[in-house]
Amino acid sequence: MVIARVVAIVMAAGLLTACNQPLSSGQKGALGGAAIGTGIGLATGGSFGAVVGGGLIGGGAGYLLGTAVGDR
């Protein structure tokens, strides 16, 4: 279990550092929203589906909010 967490963290860090140009406001919002949604799902002890669903919904909401803020 610990190895899986370490691998997931390393993969996420690699994904974020592999960007060759600055992220747009929508992309930043999507990353933040997905992280918050997934964290809330994990903290409440949800099932795998609830955690993934929380991350997807948070990412979508974060993208929309980030795009709306970035356009102003």
VMD Tcl script that draws the C-alpha trace (Angstrom):
set ca {
  {0.00 0.00 0.00}
  {2.80 2.40 0.86}
  {4.63 1.60 -2.38}
  {1.48 2.34 -4.39}
  {1.16 5.75 -2.74}
  {4.81 6.60 -3.36}
  {4.50 5.57 -7.02}
  {1.33 7.67 -7.41}
  {2.99 10.72 -5.89}
  {6.09 10.34 -8.07}
  {3.95 9.94 -11.19}
  {1.88 13.04 -10.32}
  {5.03 15.07 -9.72}
  {6.47 13.87 -13.03}
  {3.28 14.81 -14.84}
  {3.28 18.30 -13.38}
  {6.96 18.92 -14.02}
  {6.81 17.59 -17.59}
  {4.81 20.57 -18.85}
  {6.89 22.49 -21.39}
  {4.84 25.69 -21.19}
  {2.96 27.53 -18.45}
  {-0.45 26.16 -17.55}
  {-3.54 28.17 -18.43}
  {-5.95 29.32 -15.73}
  {-8.38 26.53 -16.66}
  {-5.68 23.88 -16.37}
  {-4.53 25.20 -13.00}
  {-8.14 25.17 -11.79}
  {-8.63 21.61 -13.04}
  {-5.52 20.37 -11.21}
  {-6.52 22.12 -7.99}
  {-10.13 21.00 -8.19}
  {-9.16 17.40 -8.88}
  {-6.76 17.40 -5.95}
  {-9.35 18.89 -3.61}
  {-12.09 16.51 -4.78}
  {-9.86 13.47 -4.42}
  {-8.61 14.61 -1.02}
  {-12.12 15.09 0.29}
  {-13.10 11.65 -1.01}
  {-10.12 10.06 0.72}
  {-10.61 11.96 3.97}
  {-14.24 10.90 4.25}
  {-13.29 7.27 3.70}
  {-15.21 6.88 0.47}
  {-14.97 3.88 -1.80}
  {-12.71 3.87 -4.84}
  {-15.57 4.99 -7.08}
  {-16.44 7.88 -4.78}
  {-12.83 9.05 -4.64}
  {-12.40 8.91 -8.42}
  {-15.78 10.56 -8.94}
  {-14.87 13.33 -6.52}
  {-11.64 13.94 -8.41}
  {-13.42 14.04 -11.77}
  {-16.16 16.37 -10.57}
  {-13.65 18.61 -8.79}
  {-11.45 18.74 -11.88}
  {-14.37 19.70 -14.11}
  {-15.60 22.37 -11.73}
  {-12.07 23.70 -11.26}
  {-11.55 23.94 -15.02}
  {-14.77 25.89 -15.50}
  {-14.01 28.23 -12.61}
  {-10.39 28.73 -13.69}
  {-11.46 29.50 -17.26}
  {-14.08 31.98 -16.06}
  {-11.60 33.75 -13.79}
  {-8.88 33.74 -16.46}
  {-11.15 35.44 -18.98}
  {-11.68 38.47 -16.77}
}
mol new
graphics top color blue
foreach p $ca { graphics top sphere $p radius 0.5 }
foreach p [lrange $ca 0 end-1] q [lrange $ca 1 end] { graphics top cylinder $p $q radius 0.2 }
display resetview
